[in-house]
Amino acid sequence: MQVQIKVREGKITTVNVLKYPSDNDHSQQINDQALPVYKKEAVEAQSADIQQVSGATVTYEGFTQSLQNAITQAKES
């Protein structure tokens, strides 16, 4: 999972998912449902502290870890 954020005036404005597991139909279906929710919640929360979508644990863990890394990098630059 690889997440990129855009920050404007210290606020997350956009979250883009550059890479995510899509090696089988089940993963693709879960990600198609969960990722838009995670992206929206991340912008609203302005953090990686978001709610998990039921059934998307692996996606949640990868998304929040990558999101936190992106937030940390943005704060350091």
Secondary structure, 3 states (H helix, E strand, C coil): CEEEEEEECCEEEEEEEEECCCCCHHHHHHHHHHHHHHHHHHHHHCCCCCCCCCCCHHHHHHHHHHHHHHHHHHHHC
